[in-house]
Amino acid sequence: MQRLLLLLCLCSVGAYSADYASLPALPSGLIQEARLLDMERAGERLVAVGERGLIAYSDDEGASWKQARVPSSETLTAVSFPTAEHGWAVGHGGVILHSGDAGSSWQLQFDGNDANRQKLDYVTDMVMTLEQALEQAPAETVADLEYELEEAQFAVEDAELAVATGPADPFLDVWFANAEQGLAVGAYGMIYSTDNGGLQWRLAMAGIENLEGYHYYSLAASDTGQLYLSGEAGLLYRSDDGGEVWQRLPLDYDGSLFGVLVAVDGTVVTFGLRGNIFYSTDSGNSWSEAALPDAPGLSFYGGKRLPDGKLVLVGTGGVMASSSDQGLSFVADIQSSRSTFSSVEAIGDDLLLGGVDGLVHITAARRQRP
């Protein structure tokens, strides 16, 4: 089972993706009922992104919404605003969009064609490097190098096919430290970085070990600058240098981890399939399972650290879970709509949830109901 956001890419592969990446998003008359997959604050403004290139913004705490001008109809899965004016959105077809006016309008910076070309160059260079290494390798390392070379040759064939058929793989998250430095991650080990506000994006696979090409789902940063990445098959990493080099973290779990958050005190929380939630109080060096009494076993797809420090997770079947103790334990609740949610944002003491059936406003009284 893959994350909701990845499953949605089934409708945007091959020729479909090539057609819709360059077509502007169509006007939507039902923004609040649309499939909105992520939300973020741009200063005081709310910005939400979703299906078919829809980006909407609200200046009255979600009471009303306006549609932004977007040059692509690809489904958008994540958005990040490191400043009130500058933001980035990513999604299917490998698209990366930038806004310099708080989300009112967007420009295409990068797409899956760029990603495919960079990947082909990278794996082609890898084959050449391994071939040279084999010529001088001692006998005891030949078998391992031959295996790596065979895998690299298969990767070249896959990359050549991707260049020929067009972009298909989606980005699933984006994170920016400031208006210059950012990362975008996604399916099959996609990881790209920029240090100039997206004027150039470069493949950043060299600093992370993921030979199987598992999906990357979520990025989160601590207040002290450590960066965390979660993914498929229990993947968890930490970077202490802004994403140049990643260390694999030792979590004994092989299910997909759809999200990662960092609490106010630095506790790292990761979550995913079947209601599994884990936390670490030592920067990811060791992990414990978070308490979730009466857990319904429903998957969590998204979450947020709220301004008051509480953590809130949302997911399939209307599940919502909140923590007031830095992620050590959670209290679960099921929303009456039974909809599937992937994003959450604080609206004063209330919550605004986004997902497959649009936006749902949860009042403070509803949140506190036993």
N, C-alpha and C positions, 0 to 999 in steps of 0.2 A: 504494500500500500504506500502510495506517495502522498505528499502534501497536497491539500486541496488546490493550491495555486499551480502546482505542476500538472495535476490532472487536467486543468482547464486548457493546457497547451495542446491537447489532442485536437482542438479545433483550429490550430494555427500553425500547421507544419507545411513544409514544402512550398508548393505554388501559392497556397493560401497566404502564407506568411509573406512571400515575396510581393503579392498583390497589395496586402493591407498595410505593410510597413510604410509605404510611401503615400497612402491615402489619408487625408485629414479625418479626424474623428467627426462623426455626424452629430448634429444637434440632438440632445435628449430632453424630452419634456417631462421625464419622470426621474429626476436625479436621485431623490431620496429612496426610490424603490429599485434603483439600479444595483448591479453587482459591484460593490465598492470594496476592494480587498485590503487597502491600507489607508491610514490617516496619519497626518503629522501637523504640528503647529509651525506656522511661518510667522513668528512674532505672535500677535493676537489672533491672526487668521487661522482658520482650519482649512487644510487642503486634503482632499481624498482622491484616490486613483482607483481605476477598475477596468471593467471589461470594455473591449472595443475602443481603447484609447480615451475613455472618459476620464477627465480630470475636472473636479468641481471644487469651489472654494466658498467659504462662509465667513462673513464678518460679524455675525450676530449669534455666535455660539451654536451654530447648527440649526437655527430656526428657519433659515432660507439659504438657498444655494444658487450660485451662478456657474455656468460652464466655462471652462478655460478654452483658449484656442490651442489646439494640439495638432501637430502635423502628421501623426501616425494613428492608425486604427488598431494597432496591436494591443492586446490586453496587457494592462500594467499591473504589476504585482506589489511594488514597494515604492516608497517615497522618503526622501530625507531632506530636511532643511537645516543646515548648520547655522545659517543666519536668517534674519527675517526676510531678506530679499532673495537670496540665492538658494535654489533647491534643485534636486535631481530625482527623476523617476525612471524606473527600469521595468522591463517586462519581456513578453514573448518576442521571438524573432531577434533576440539579442539587442533590443533597442535600449538606448540611454538618452533621456531627454533632460534638458536644462531650462530652468526659468530664472530670469534675473529681475522679475517684478512681482515677487511674492506669490507666484503661481497663477497669475492672470493669463500669461501666454508662455509657450514652450517652443524650444528649438531642438532638432535632432542632432546629437553629438556623435553617436556611434550606433552601429547596428550589427546584425549577425554576419553580414558579408565581411565587415572589417574583422570580426572575431574569427571567422573561418580562415581568412588569409593569414592572420597571425598564428593561429594554431598549426596550419600547414608548415609555415616557416620554422616554427619551434620544433616540431617532431622530425622534420627533415634534417635539421641541424643535429638533433639527438641521434639519429641513425648514423650520420657521418662521424660523430664523436665516438660512438660505440664501436663502429667498424675500425677506427684508428686504435682504440683501446685494445681490441681483440688481437691486433697484429703484434702487440708487445706484451700481451698478458701472460703471466705465469700459468702453468698447467692447472693449478688448484682453483683458479678463478675463471677459467674458460667457460665452464658449464653455466655459471651464473650470468656471465656477460652474453653468452649466446641466447639465453632465455630473455634477457633484457632487450637484446637486439631484435629478436623475433617479435616481442610485444611492440617495440617502437615501429617496426615495419608495418604491423597491422594498424597502428595508429596513423601512419602516413596514408594508408589506403582509405581509412575512415575519413581523414581530413580532406583528401582529394575528392571523395564523394560528396562531402559537405560543401566544398567550394562549387562543385558542379551543380548540385541540386538546390542550393540556397539555404538561408538560415532557418533553423527549426528550434534550437534550444533556447529556453527562456532564462533570463536573469530572475532570481527570486528574492534578492535583497540588495540594498544599497546603503552605504554608510559614509558620512563625511565628518572628518574631524574639524574642518573649517572650510572656508570657501575655495581652498586650493587642493587639499589632500583628501582622497576618497577611494573607496573600493566598491566593486560590484561583483556579486557572486551568484552562481546558479547551477543549472543542471549539468551533470557529467563533468564535474570538476571545473566549471568555468570560474575563473577569478581574474579580474582585471583591475588595474590601479591607475590613478592619475595624481600628479603633483602640481598641475597647473589649471585646476578648475575644469577639467574635462576637455581642454583643447587637444590633448592627446591622451588616449587610453592605451595601456600596454598590458600584454599578457603577463601574469605574475605567478605562473605555475612553479617556477624554479625554487621558490622558498617554502614549498609545502609538499608533504608526501601524501599522495592519494593515487597510487598506481592503478587502482580499480576504476577510477573515474566516478566515484560516488558523488551524489548531488550535495551541494552546499545550500543550506536553507536560511540561516539567520546570522547576523552580526550584531554585537553589542560591545560597548566600551565602558570601562570603569572610570570613576572620577579621577583616578590616578594615572590614566593613560593606557592601561592594558586593554587589549582587544581580544574578543572571544568570537569563535566561529563554530556553529553547530551544523550537523548534516545527517545524511543517510547512514544507516548501518552503525549507529552509535558514534559517528565522528564528532570529536570535540578537539579544538585547538585553542592555543593562546599565543598571541604575538606581543612582544614587549618593545617592538620598534615600529609600530604603526602599520604592520602588515607586510613587511619585507620578508621576515622569516617567521615560520609558525612551528610551535612545539605541539605534538600530539599529546592529549591529556588522557589519563588512565581511568576511564569510566568502563566498568564491567557491564555493558549493556549493548546489544546489537540491533535495537530497534531505531527507527528514524527519530531524530531530535529536531522538531520543526522550529523551535525557538530557543533563544538564550537571552537572559536579562541579568543586570548587575544591580543589586540592592544598594541602598544608601551607605551601608557599612562595608561594602565590598563583597558581600556574599554573592556568588555566582549561581544562578538558577537556570537549569535547562529542562525542557519539557517536550512531550511529543505523543507518540502512539499510546492508545489505550489508557490514557490518564497518567502515564509515568512522569514523575517530576523528581529531579535530583538537585542537590545543592552542594556547594563547596565553600568552606570558610577559609581556605588557604590558597586562593588564586587558581583553583583547579587541580591541585596536586593530589587531592583525595576527595571522595564523593560519598554522600549519604542520600538515602531516599527520603524525600519530604513526606510528612504525614498528610494524608488526605482522607479524613474520616468519611465513611459512606460514599466513597468514590464511585461514580457511575461507570467507570471504565471507558469513557468517551475521549477521543483524541483532542489534544490542545493544539491549535494552529497558530495562535498569536498571543501577544501579551504586551503589557506596558508597566513601567514604573511610574506611578502617579505623582503629582506634585507633593502630596502629603507623605510620600515614601511607601505607601502600600503598593503591593504587586497584584495585578489582575491578569488572569489568563482566560482566553475564550477559545471555543472550538466547536466541534460537531454536535448536533443534536441539541443546541441551545445551552451547552454547558458553559458556566462561568465559575471561576474559582479565585478567591482573594486571600492574600496573606498580609497580616499586620506584624509579623515577626521576622522580617527580612528573608522570607522564603523557606523557613524551616517547617512551616505547616500551612495548610490551605483549607479553607472552608468552601465547599462546592455548592452551587445552586444551578437550577435548570430553568431557563427562560421559557415562558409559556408558548412562544412562537415555535420552539423546537428547531429554529433555523440554525444554519451553520455559520459561525462567525470567525473572522480571521484578524480583526483589528479592534482596538478599543482606545478611546480618548476621554479624558476628564472634561466635564462641562460644569465647572464649579464643584458642587458636591455630587452631581449626577454623573452618569456615564453615557457615552454614545458608542454603540457597537456597530461595526460594519461587516457585511458578509454577503452571502449569495442572494439574499432577499432584500438587500438594501440596508438602510440605517434604522436602528432601534434605540430609542431614548429610554434609559433606565434611571428612574428617580432615586434620590437618596433614601426615601422611605422604602422603596421596593428593595434596595440593596440591603437595608438593615432588617428586613422582615425575617423573623425566625423561620 
